Amino acid sequence: MEQEKRRKPRIDFRLKVIIEGYGKQGEIGEFIDFSPFGAFIQLPDPSRLKKSDTVKLVMKLPPEEKTLRIKAEVAFVTSKGIGVQFKDVSPHDAADLDYCFEVFKGTLPLPNA
């Protein structure tokens, strides 16, 4: 059995995100699940990215709708999207990610729960 490596579980969470560094003007994807440390993003053509690529994610986190720009590293690629790990997140943005996660983890079921 493979041991879970995540610091926090991911929650089912839908959020539109622009991925800069993935196309000429950025590509729109959608978070399928997320934690304060990473996310799985559904994309129309994930094959254009590979493991270890760096991208910039632009998103508006609820409940405040504040725009965040976060650097992320591609951890894996599937036929449906990419798993990313957030990198070099400022303390303020990390607090916003954690707050969003804490608010929504109480209202959404955890995957595989």
N, C-alpha and C positions, 0 to 999 in steps of 0.2 A: 504494500500500500504506500502510495506517495505521500510524503509529509507536506502539509500546508506550509508555505513559506511566507505568506502575507502577515503583516503586522496587525491588520484589522481585516475582518471579512468584508467582501464587497456587497453592496446592496443593489437590488434592481432599481435602476434610476434612468429615466429618459431625459436627455438634454441635448439640444443641437449645439454643435461645436464647429468652429472653422479651424482647419488644420493648415497652417502656413508651412511652406517647405515641402508640400505634397502636390503642387500644381502651380501653374502660372499665377493664379489669383487666390490660391487657397481652395480647399475642397471642403464642402459641408459634410460632416459625419454626424453620428448620433451616439452619445453614451448609451450603452445598454446596461452596464453596471459600473459602480464606482466605489472607491474608498478615498480617504484623504491622501493616499500614496500612489494611486494609479486608477486605470479604467480600461474597460473594453469598449472600443469605438467601432461601430458598424460603418463600413465604407462601400461605395459602389465598385471600386477597383483597388482592393488592398494590395494586389500583387506588385504595385509600383513602389512599395516600401519593403524594407528588409529589416531583420533583427539588427539592433544597435543604431539604426538611423535616428537622428534627432529632428524633432519637429516642434513647432510652437502651437499651442492650443489657445484659441480665443473663445471665451464662453461667458455667459451671464449666469451666475449662480443664483438660484432662488434661496431664500425668500426675498433678498434685497435687490436682485437684478443688477448687481455690480459686475462690471466687465473685468475679467481676469485674463492675463496673458501668462501662460505657464509653459516652460520648456518641458519636453517629455522625450524619453527614449523608448523606442519600439522594443518591447520584450519578446513578442512573438507575432506572427502573421498567420491568419487562417483565411479560408475562402470567403468569410463573411466580414472580416475586419481585422483590427490590430489590438493587441494588449499593450498598454503603455505604462511606464513608471514615471511619475513626475520627478523632475530634477531641478536642483538649485532654486527651490521655492523660497521666496522671502518669508520671514516670520509672519508678516501681516497676511499674505496670501494663504499660508499654511493654516492660520487661524480661521480664515474664511472657509477653506475646504473642510476643516474639521467641524466647524459650526454647521455647515450644510449637511454633512454626513450625520452628525448627531441629531439634527432636527428630523431628517427623513428616515433614519434607521428605526425610529419609533413608530413610523406610520406605514412603512413598507415591510413586507416579509423578507427575511434574509434568504438568499438562494439556498436551495437544498435543505431548507428548514422544515 
